[in-house]
Amino acid sequence: FHVTVQNACYSQKSHTVGFCKDTFTKSYKATIGVDFEMERFEVLGVPFSLQLWDTAGQERFKCIASTYYRGAHAIIVVFDLSNYYSLDNARQWLEDAMIDNDPSSVLLFLVGTKKDLSHPDLLAQMEQEAIKLSEEIRAEYWAVSALSGESVRELFMRVASLTFEASVLAELEGNITRKMGDIVKITGDDSDFKTLKEKKRRCCN
């Protein structure tokens, strides 16, 4: 399943790499272009894999990033909790992502990072604005720290669980639709059969 991680802040370390490698340090460089990781999960005892496409926030990579939005099962937009501009940037990235996706078929996550570096007063203001934005776009809001790894693993486990749930529901709906189609076909054939029998009776009479 395809998950796009969009960094709305220009100098952001990769949460995806930190999560997949299980290491969170100051040494990670910002995402340049696109990073890719495949991560395996187990949801309700069922093996489940996510393709994590981590795209850069720089304007020059915008056209590249847009190609990874298409067909995504989940989109995670990351912004800097210590930078007001990055939240505005996140809004624009989300709007761009929705151009190529049906809002009803993709899971949205708005993620504030650098939680550990933001001043308490600024953090409170930024989170208030972020929660407001997440409600507007029907996204789930998370605050994490790429440095310490706080809540990063929980975030990706949440993404995996909801993506798995959505895939199961889609499969069940598909099965029901196919079964309903079979019932309609059988009913249609039976109706035609009765009509033919009635026609024969009328002819005999």
VOGU-3710 file (C-alpha; in Angstrom, 3 decimals, decimal comma):
1> fhvtvqnacy> 0,000/0,000/0,000  1,207/3,435/-1,009  1,828/6,145/1,621  3,229/9,575/0,700  5,090/11,560/3,374  5,320/15,224/2,358  7,726/17,541/4,189  6,234/21,050/4,167  9,325/22,432/5,946  12,434/22,947/3,839
11> sqkshtvgfc> 15,122/21,737/6,267  13,356/18,725/7,732  15,042/15,437/8,590  13,359/12,299/7,330  10,934/10,771/9,835  10,503/7,849/7,469  14,168/6,869/7,502  14,372/7,357/11,268  11,347/5,149/11,815  12,379/2,393/9,421
21> kdtftksyka> 15,973/2,294/10,693  14,808/2,760/14,298  17,383/5,510/14,844  16,634/9,162/15,597  19,719/11,387/15,695  20,865/14,849/14,640  22,929/13,406/11,798  20,125/12,826/9,269  20,119/15,189/6,336  17,015/16,774/4,866
31> tigvdfemer> 15,088/14,842/2,235  16,348/15,793/-1,244  13,871/14,847/-3,959  12,361/11,532/-2,847  13,327/8,865/-0,304  11,726/5,418/-0,418  11,345/2,808/2,301  9,337/-0,418/2,510  8,135/-1,190/6,025  6,410/-4,360/7,196
41> fevlgvpfsl> 3,757/-4,360/9,912  1,554/-6,944/11,554  -2,060/-5,883/12,071  -4,343/-8,323/13,908  -1,829/-11,063/13,181  -1,853/-10,347/9,434  1,453/-9,355/7,692  1,024/-5,970/6,035  3,478/-3,799/4,051  3,542/-0,073/3,351
51> qlwdtagqer> 5,502/1,687/0,615  6,653/4,953/2,213  7,510/7,701/-0,288  9,142/10,625/1,543  9,092/13,743/-0,670  10,977/17,012/-0,169  9,324/20,332/0,649  11,465/22,511/-1,602  9,522/24,348/-4,306  11,755/22,956/-7,062
61> fkciastyyr> 10,671/19,414/-6,157  6,948/20,215/-6,228  6,343/18,709/-9,674  8,172/15,533/-8,627  6,214/15,230/-5,382  2,867/15,562/-7,160  3,482/12,336/-9,087  3,709/10,417/-5,802  0,360/11,740/-4,551  -1,593/9,934/-7,246
71> gahaiivvfd> -3,080/6,689/-6,061  -1,801/7,130/-2,502  -3,762/5,307/0,195  -2,511/7,776/2,823  -0,831/11,198/2,729  1,202/12,549/5,649  2,089/16,255/5,513  4,818/17,268/7,967  5,364/20,854/9,159  7,681/22,590/11,646
81> lsnyysldna> 6,039/23,452/14,985  8,581/26,239/15,473  7,828/27,921/12,137  4,494/29,592/11,251  5,357/29,655/7,552  5,689/25,880/7,360  2,066/25,454/8,511  0,880/27,706/5,668  3,078/25,654/3,370  1,431/22,473/4,687
91> rqwledamid> -1,988/23,842/3,758  -0,814/24,431/0,179  0,727/20,961/-0,088  -2,523/19,392/1,127  -4,569/21,370/-1,394  -2,216/20,245/-4,168  -2,443/16,628/-3,020  -6,236/16,690/-3,166  -6,167/17,728/-6,824  -5,037/14,203/-7,747
101> ndpssvllfl> -6,932/12,259/-5,073  -10,501/11,637/-3,990  -10,805/12,967/-0,390  -13,137/10,088/0,472  -10,603/7,433/-0,535  -7,344/8,712/0,991  -6,300/8,999/4,645  -4,854/12,389/5,619  -2,425/13,102/8,456  -1,148/16,542/9,468
111> vgtkkdlshp> 2,025/16,110/11,528  3,837/18,810/13,493  7,502/18,059/14,140  10,268/19,614/16,294  7,904/19,400/19,237  10,920/19,266/21,551  12,440/22,477/20,115  9,375/24,714/20,095  8,843/27,215/22,943  5,801/26,201/25,067
121> dllaqmeqea> 3,849/29,376/24,199  4,615/29,072/20,488  3,855/25,343/20,594  0,406/26,020/22,082  -0,389/28,602/19,379  0,914/26,429/16,559  -0,996/23,376/17,746  -4,201/25,400/18,008  -3,823/26,501/14,369  -2,801/23,001/13,276
131> iklseeirae> -5,814/21,373/14,934  -8,076/23,942/13,269  -6,545/23,148/9,865  -6,779/19,388/10,436  -10,490/19,726/11,212  -11,038/21,765/8,042  -9,393/19,158/5,831  -10,556/16,137/7,861  -7,023/15,060/8,682  -5,721/13,412/11,833
141> ywavsalsge> -3,301/15,672/13,732  -0,112/14,443/15,417  2,783/16,226/17,165  6,114/14,365/17,071  9,862/14,800/17,515  12,234/13,585/14,810  15,160/14,093/17,189  13,964/11,934/20,075  11,576/9,762/18,073  8,673/10,756/20,340
151> svrelfmrva> 5,355/9,523/18,875  6,915/8,745/15,461  6,538/4,969/15,785  2,995/5,394/17,140  2,152/7,619/14,167  3,263/5,062/11,585  1,522/2,248/13,449  -1,655/4,339/13,334  -1,217/4,904/9,592  -0,693/1,161/9,071
161> sltfeasvla> -3,750/0,230/11,156  -6,095/2,659/9,385  -4,757/1,727/5,944  -5,230/-1,959/6,744  -8,765/-1,292/8,001  -9,630/0,666/4,849  -8,289/-2,127/2,619  -10,327/-4,770/4,473  -13,509/-2,681/4,207  -12,881/-2,101/0,489
171> elegnitrkm> -12,415/-5,851/-0,030  -15,626/-6,638/1,863  -17,574/-4,038/-0,114  -16,164/-5,504/-3,338  -17,255/-9,010/-2,345  -20,750/-7,800/-1,445  -21,037/-5,955/-4,769  -19,953/-9,063/-6,687  -22,434/-11,241/-4,782  -25,229/-8,739/-5,408
181> gdivkitgdd> -24,306/-8,816/-9,095  -24,601/-12,612/-9,131  -28,016/-12,418/-7,424  -29,232/-9,894/-9,983  -28,054/-12,127/-12,835  -29,776/-15,201/-11,372  -32,979/-13,264/-10,756  -32,875/-11,900/-14,280  -32,452/-15,375/-15,801  -35,267/-16,761/-13,630
191> sdfktlkekk> -37,587/-13,953/-14,700  -36,836/-14,595/-18,363  -37,493/-18,317/-17,850  -40,902/-17,648/-16,295  -41,776/-15,272/-19,089  -40,971/-17,926/-21,691  -43,078/-20,518/-19,850  -46,010/-18,108/-19,695  -45,648/-17,433/-23,414  -45,730/-21,169/-24,172
201> rrccn> -48,837/-21,615/-22,042  -50,604/-18,839/-23,891  -49,660/-20,385/-27,224  -50,999/-23,797/-26,166  -54,268/-22,293/-24,958
//
